[in-house]
Amino acid sequence: MSVVDSEAVFVSRATSIGLSEEVIKNFKDGGVSTLGNLAFASSYVPGSSDDAPFVDLVKTILGREGTVGEMAKIRRLFNESYAATSAEMKTLVEQTDEAPTRKLAPAERAERFAAQEKRLKGINMRGHMEPGDSLVDAAVNIYESDRLRYLAWETCVSREHEMLTSSKKDSSLTFDTSGNLKMNKRDHVSPCDISSELQIKYCLIRRGLALEQGNVMAFELHELWAEKLMSCRLAEPPAGYARVTFKQMQLADAKLFVILGEKTRGGLKVTATGRPCDGVFREVMDCPEVQHLLPPMPQSSGSTQKTGDKTNFPPVKRTIDKPSGSKGAGKKGKAGKAWKPSVPQELLALGCVGVTNKGNPLCYDFQLGKCGLPVQNLKCSKGLHICAVAGCHKDHAAKDCSRAKKRE
């Protein structure tokens, strides 16, 4: 609803000018309840020398002749109505794709919010659930343009988020209908966070409230869809299947709007049978094109994903625990990673290591007195016959090392 078609804007302007409640009520009872109606209630055009048609209009509405003060205020309101209606008609005729989003009048915005808050008593429309002005304006422009458009989750900001992040303005150069170059400045609102189920739920609630304020669809129907998305996300998947991801939910959500737009090609304006979107919403929500995007998908083989995780992570690559080919202990292979031998637990308890400082392997059996070769041999096929306790490496076994005993 534009400024000239809003009853709330008419009452707000008449009150701010100084007209009494009695005069405003007479205008509304006479069928003149918007600025657009007042602009065309008389054949008088502002600037004409003969204002008899305007005086007759006022006399008819009030049922008497207006005082000098009343006539001055009504004349001012009439001129504002005529100017606003003319500007509105010019905007409709010269409308382009680059035209900025028209903002709802503050009085009309407050009236829609109050009416919705009064009707939806079970929802606290404050804080995180209150839709931002930019979101409501986008919904209103969808209705005015008569063409459905998808509202992405990250654009469904709250009023609180909008007030804290909309200090910047985006500037862009465009051409008007006359071919003249002009600069447009638009408020920049940072996208909202959609990284968790609760934040997505809040986004969907705000979008449903905004679409109802824009008269596009009923909040209850949009809430049915939001609950379906969340139930698919939170449902426990069967064995071997992954939980429904946020990406699947977004694809299904976008597909719903695409098919809903196809079903409402005739327009979104309210008719005698109600809102066009409301009549086909349940059918679109349950259609196969939307539903096939929501079932759990099979997990890929070798995936380490647990049920409920958001992302599939690749398997962890572990360090090779033995040398390959001709590569000696402590030397780096083709991948540039040093070989780290596995030390038995009983030797680790003594403070032993697997190799010397120079990277030479040590015989584990010798450390425990289990090697079959004579002690005099300095080494065997398994490694050197010296103490494996870190910092020692002398000619005795680890079990006989004084340092090892201190570690116990």
C-alpha positions, -999 to 999 in steps of 0.1 A, spaced: 0 0 0 14 34 -10 13 66 9 -17 79 -9 -37 48 -3 -31 45 35 -57 55 59 -31 57 87 -11 82 67 -42 103 61 -51 104 98 -15 111 107 -11 141 83 -45 155 92 -37 153 129 -2 169 125 -17 198 105 -41 205 134 -75 192 123 -98 181 151 -109 145 155 -145 156 146 -134 170 112 -113 139 105 -142 117 114 -165 137 91 -141 131 62 -139 94 69 -177 91 72 -180 109 38 -157 83 21 -126 105 20 -102 85 42 -70 86 21 -49 112 5 -57 97 -29 -94 100 -23 -91 136 -12 -70 146 -43 -98 135 -66 -129 143 -44 -132 176 -62 -127 190 -97 -106 218 -82 -69 218 -91 -45 237 -69 -35 270 -85 -69 275 -102 -85 309 -97 -120 295 -90 -120 274 -58 -158 271 -56 -157 233 -61 -133 229 -32 -155 251 -9 -186 231 -19 -167 198 -11 -158 210 24 -193 222 31 -207 188 19 -184 168 42 -187 190 73 -224 197 69 -217 233 74 -194 260 63 -158 257 76 -142 284 97 -112 303 84 -88 282 104 -104 249 93 -104 260 56 -67 269 58 -58 235 73 -81 215 49 -66 235 19 -31 226 30 -41 189 34 -57 190 -1 -26 204 -17 -4 178 0 -28 151 -12 -27 163 -48 11 166 -49 16 131 -34 -9 116 -58 7 132 -88 42 121 -77 28 85 -71 13 84 -106 46 97 -122 66 70 -103 43 43 -117 46 55 -152 84 60 -152 92 29 -131 125 12 -140 144 -19 -129 169 4 -112 143 22 -91 151 21 -54 129 1 -31 101 24 -18 98 26 19 66 23 38 54 54 56 61 54 94 24 57 103 14 28 79 43 7 92 33 12 128 -3 4 121 5 -29 103 28 -39 131 2 -32 158 -25 -50 139 -3 -81 134 9 -81 171 -27 -79 182 -38 -108 161 -8 -131 168 -10 -132 205 12 -162 210 43 -146 194 65 -120 211 72 -97 181 101 -80 197 139 -84 196 150 -113 174 115 -119 160 107 -84 148 113 -81 111 136 -52 100 122 -22 80 142 -33 49 126 -68 51 91 -53 54 98 -29 26 109 -58 4 77 -77 11 56 -46 3 74 -40 -30 68 -77 -39 31 -70 -35 32 -37 -53 51 -51 -82 26 -80 -84 55 -105 -89 68 -130 -63 105 -128 -55 126 -150 -33 138 -135 0 170 -153 10 176 -162 46 205 -139 52 184 -108 41 157 -116 67 173 -93 93 157 -82 126 149 -46 135 176 -48 162 202 -61 138 193 -34 113 196 -5 137 231 -16 147 245 -23 112 227 1 88 250 31 93 266 28 59 251 37 25 259 21 -9 262 45 -38 255 36 -74 252 54 -107 221 48 -128 202 63 -157 167 77 -153 139 74 -180 153 106 -197 188 92 -201 203 114 -174 229 100 -151 221 101 -114 235 87 -82 214 65 -59 222 60 -22 208 30 -4 212 19 32 236 -10 36 224 -37 60 248 -65 69 235 -100 64 222 -118 94 238 -150 109 223 -183 97 249 -207 111 226 -226 135 191 -241 136 178 -215 161 191 -186 140 175 -200 108 142 -205 127 143 -168 137 150 -158 101 120 -178 88 97 -163 115 108 -128 106 102 -135 69 67 -149 75 58 -118 96 71 -95 69 53 -113 41 20 -110 60 26 -73 67 32 -69 30 -1 -87 23 17 -114 2 7 -145 23 -6 -155 57 19 -160 85 3 -193 95 9 -209 61 45 -197 60 50 -211 95 38 -245 84 67 -245 59 92 -233 84 82 -261 108 85 -287 80 120 -275 72 131 -277 109 115 -311 114 134 -325 84 166 -311 98 162 -324 133 148 -358 124 173 -387 132 185 -402 99 186 -440 93 219 -459 96 242 -450 68 225 -417 60 235 -382 68 213 -356 85 195 -331 62 220 -303 56 214 -265 56 221 -265 19 193 -289 12 170 -267 32 180 -236 13 175 -254 -21 140 -266 -10 131 -232 2 141 -215 -30 123 -242 -51 92 -235 -31 92 -198 -41 100 -207 -77 70 -230 -80 48 -206 -60 57 -178 -85 47 -201 -114 13 -208 -97 7 -170 -92 15 -157 -126 -18 -138 -127 -6 -116 -98 -4 -113 -61 -30 -86 -54 -59 -96 -31 -90 -106 -49 -126 -115 -39 -113 -151 -30 -84 -139 -9 -46 -138 -15 -35 -159 -45 -5 -173 -26 -27 -185 2 -48 -206 -22 -20 -226 -36 6 -226 -8 -2 -260 7 -3 -276 -28 32 -262 -36 46 -271 -2 37 -308 -7 46 -310 -44 73 -336 -54 97 -310 -68 101 -295 -33 98 -327 -12 125 -346 -31 152 -321 -19 146 -328 18 152 -366 25 184 -377 42 212 -385 17 235 -416 19 269 -410 35 298 -414 12 322 -444 19 352 -435 40 335 -404 54 341 -397 91 309 -377 94 288 -385 125 251 -383 125 240 -347 128 273 -331 117 270 -302 93 300 -310 71 317 -341 57 354 -341 67 380 -361 48 397 -390 66 427 -382 87 461 -390 72 483 -406 98 521 -405 100 539 -436 86 553 -456 116 580 -474 97 606 -465 70 599 -473 34 624 -488 10 659 -475 12 650 -446 35 668 -449 68 655 -442 102 652 -405 110 655 -395 73 628 -378 54 609 -395 26 593 -381 -5 566 -364 14 591 -346 36 579 -362 69 604 -378 93 599 -414 104 587 -417 140 590 -453 154 564 -467 177 579 -473 212 564 -501 234 544 -489 264 567 -506 289 597 -487 275 578 -455 275 572 -460 312 610 -460 316 614 -428 297 628 -445 265 629 -432 230 630 -452 197 661 -436 181 693 -418 191 698 -381 185 714 -390 152 684 -410 141 698 -445 146 672 -471 157 675 -489 191 669 -525 199 638 -528 222 645 -564 232 679 -554 245 664 -528 267 644 -555 285 671 -582 284 653 -603 258 676 -600 228 692 -634 219 725 -620 208 754 -616 232 756 -584 252 791 -577 237 775 -572 203 770 -534 197 739 -539 175 716 -564 159 691 -563 130 667 -545 153 690 -517 163 718 -506 186 725 -523 219 728 -491 240 705 -476 266 673 -462 251 665 -438 281 664 -403 268 697 -385 275 716 -416 284 725 -439 255 753 -457 274 765 -494 272 737 -509 293 701 -518 290 673 -495 299 661 -517 327 694 -513 345 697 -475 339 697 -453 370 679 -426 352 651 -450 344 647 -460 380 643 -423 390 614 -420 365 595 -448 381 
